[in-house]
């Protein structure tokens, strides 16, 4: 199987998946330090995430913040877990400051995962608010 400009054997894929799972489980989701992701959805997500990280999401450094004012006509609610170590809170705060009419919701007991305490409730509340606007 050819991946990211090289060849990956099954054992390399297993190591990559295990490393990503451990990193996400222990670093990004501190409330679930031993968690392990399973299933085809997670397996399919890993190469996509790696591909985007490898290419810096095709954005120049600071580009999103510099152009966030162009989102003024689009309402947005940014939901961020306070314990998310992989995506620092300051990043979400800076985007909320640069994006007119956006709102930042900080979930105190959550890390990165939508399954962390309080995250699904915050996501549902935000979704319901957009549904009411219609």
Secondary structure, 3 states (H helix, E strand, C coil): CEECCEECCHHHHHHHHHHHHHHHHHHHCHHHCCCCCCCHHHHHHHHHHHHHHHCHHHCCCCHHHHCHHHHCCCCEEEEEECCCCCCCHHHHHHHHHHCCCEEEEEECCCCCCCCCCCHHHHHHHHHHHHHHHC
